[in-house]
Amino acid sequence: GNPELPTAVNITWSSINFKTILQWQPKPSGYFYTVEIHGQASDSKKKCILTAETECDVTDVLKNVRETYTAHILSVTSSGMDNFEEPPFAVSEKFTPYNQTVLGKPEIQNYTQKGSKLIVMFRDPLTPYTFPNGSFQSIRDIFQHDLEYKLYYWKDQSSGKKDATTKSHTFEISVDSTKNYCFYIQGIIPSRRENRNGQESVVLCTSVGRSILDEYGAEVFIIIAVIAIAVITLAIVLSVILCKRKKAKAAREKEPLNGV
């Protein structure tokens, strides 16, 4: 083989919603890489043959998501794949997509706050895998009953956070009808030991008739009240001073003129 060729280091799996990218180092110079994916119960498959890159999308060869895989990163010359000698290679850590892929952000489709009910509807993230008719499978199609979602919600401008759990696509929560609420959703696989919690959705807030006090806070009103009191007090003081000056002037004008 070519034992003098450098082998890959820092091999990592990066996977979100079953889209899986293999990454490694260093950048090759004067040689190439070829990736071989080895499954426990399947034949090895080659990907990214003679690549000068240091990453490879291996999603399509990991379709059996419950199988455990390892990646061999082969260091080869342009002609090295044509002979029968085994090129030098590095081996990745084991990777099981079902247990290790990260759940992506759920998409919030609609939300309403009517009276004391907050209703939030959302959609499952899609995967790169398809059904026979060509439509994409969602993470729910793969995880099924292992998947649940958690809604975290709190009163707007408050730090107290509550949560609720569902296996459906809808949350219906009892809330204070006079307050606005903010919330986000997160997918969860409770059976996992690691990577249990998925990525958080965007944070959204309801808007039910906010009062001016809710909008600006009590501190602003205290400041306004203090300023108003100061202005009124100043006006009264000025009025008293002016009144006294007028009386003094009138008194002086009534005094008889001194003889010449």
ChimeraX attribute file (.defattr): number of C-alpha atoms within 10 A of each C-alpha:
attribute: neighborCount
match mode: 1-to-1
recipient: residues
	/A:1	12
	/A:2	13
	/A:3	12
	/A:4	8
	/A:5	19
	/A:6	18
	/A:7	20
	/A:8	23
	/A:9	15
	/A:10	10
	/A:11	18
	/A:12	17
	/A:13	21
	/A:14	15
	/A:15	20
	/A:16	18
	/A:17	21
	/A:18	25
	/A:19	19
	/A:20	21
	/A:21	15
	/A:22	19
	/A:23	20
	/A:24	19
	/A:25	15
	/A:26	13
	/A:27	13
	/A:28	18
	/A:29	9
	/A:30	9
	/A:31	17
	/A:32	22
	/A:33	26
	/A:34	21
	/A:35	24
	/A:36	20
	/A:37	20
	/A:38	19
	/A:39	20
	/A:40	10
	/A:41	10
	/A:42	12
	/A:43	8
	/A:44	17
	/A:45	14
	/A:46	15
	/A:47	18
	/A:48	17
	/A:49	15
	/A:50	19
	/A:51	18
	/A:52	15
	/A:53	16
	/A:54	18
	/A:55	19
	/A:56	18
	/A:57	15
	/A:58	22
	/A:59	17
	/A:60	13
	/A:61	17
	/A:62	22
	/A:63	13
	/A:64	15
	/A:65	18
	/A:66	12
	/A:67	16
	/A:68	18
	/A:69	22
	/A:70	18
	/A:71	25
	/A:72	21
	/A:73	28
	/A:74	24
	/A:75	27
	/A:76	27
	/A:77	16
	/A:78	12
	/A:79	9
	/A:80	17
	/A:81	16
	/A:82	8
	/A:83	9
	/A:84	8
	/A:85	10
	/A:86	14
	/A:87	19
	/A:88	18
	/A:89	21
	/A:90	17
	/A:91	16
	/A:92	20
	/A:93	11
	/A:94	14
	/A:95	22
	/A:96	16
	/A:97	24
	/A:98	17
	/A:99	18
	/A:100	20
	/A:101	21
	/A:102	24
	/A:103	26
	/A:104	22
	/A:105	21
	/A:106	21
	/A:107	17
	/A:108	19
	/A:109	10
	/A:110	11
	/A:111	17
	/A:112	15
	/A:113	22
	/A:114	11
	/A:115	13
	/A:116	13
	/A:117	15
	/A:118	20
	/A:119	15
	/A:120	20
	/A:121	15
	/A:122	18
	/A:123	16
	/A:124	20
	/A:125	17
	/A:126	21
	/A:127	19
	/A:128	16
	/A:129	20
	/A:130	12
	/A:131	9
	/A:132	7
	/A:133	6
	/A:134	8
	/A:135	11
	/A:136	14
	/A:137	16
	/A:138	18
	/A:139	20
	/A:140	18
	/A:141	14
	/A:142	15
	/A:143	12
	/A:144	11
	/A:145	10
	/A:146	13
	/A:147	20
	/A:148	18
	/A:149	23
	/A:150	18
	/A:151	21
	/A:152	17
	/A:153	23
	/A:154	19
	/A:155	18
	/A:156	16
	/A:157	13
	/A:158	9
	/A:159	9
	/A:160	9
	/A:161	11
	/A:162	11
	/A:163	13
	/A:164	13
	/A:165	16
	/A:166	14
	/A:167	16
	/A:168	14
	/A:169	14
	/A:170	18
	/A:171	20
	/A:172	16
	/A:173	15
	/A:174	11
	/A:175	18
	/A:176	13
	/A:177	15
	/A:178	12
	/A:179	20
	/A:180	20
	/A:181	21
	/A:182	17
	/A:183	20
	/A:184	21
	/A:185	27
	/A:186	21
	/A:187	27
	/A:188	21
	/A:189	20
	/A:190	13
	/A:191	10
	/A:192	13
	/A:193	9
	/A:194	11
	/A:195	14
	/A:196	17
	/A:197	17
	/A:198	20
	/A:199	15
	/A:200	18
	/A:201	18
	/A:202	13
	/A:203	12
	/A:204	13
	/A:205	17
	/A:206	17
	/A:207	12
	/A:208	15
	/A:209	11
	/A:210	12
	/A:211	11
	/A:212	10
	/A:213	11
	/A:214	13
	/A:215	9
	/A:216	10
	/A:217	12
	/A:218	12
	/A:219	10
	/A:220	11
	/A:221	13
	/A:222	11
	/A:223	11
	/A:224	12
	/A:225	12
	/A:226	12
	/A:227	12
	/A:228	12
	/A:229	12
	/A:230	12
	/A:231	12
	/A:232	12
	/A:233	12
	/A:234	12
	/A:235	12
	/A:236	12
	/A:237	12
	/A:238	12
	/A:239	12
	/A:240	12
	/A:241	12
	/A:242	12
	/A:243	12
	/A:244	12
	/A:245	12
	/A:246	12
	/A:247	12
	/A:248	11
	/A:249	11
	/A:250	11
	/A:251	10
	/A:252	11
	/A:253	10
	/A:254	8
	/A:255	8
	/A:256	7
	/A:257	8
	/A:258	5
	/A:259	4
	/A:260	3
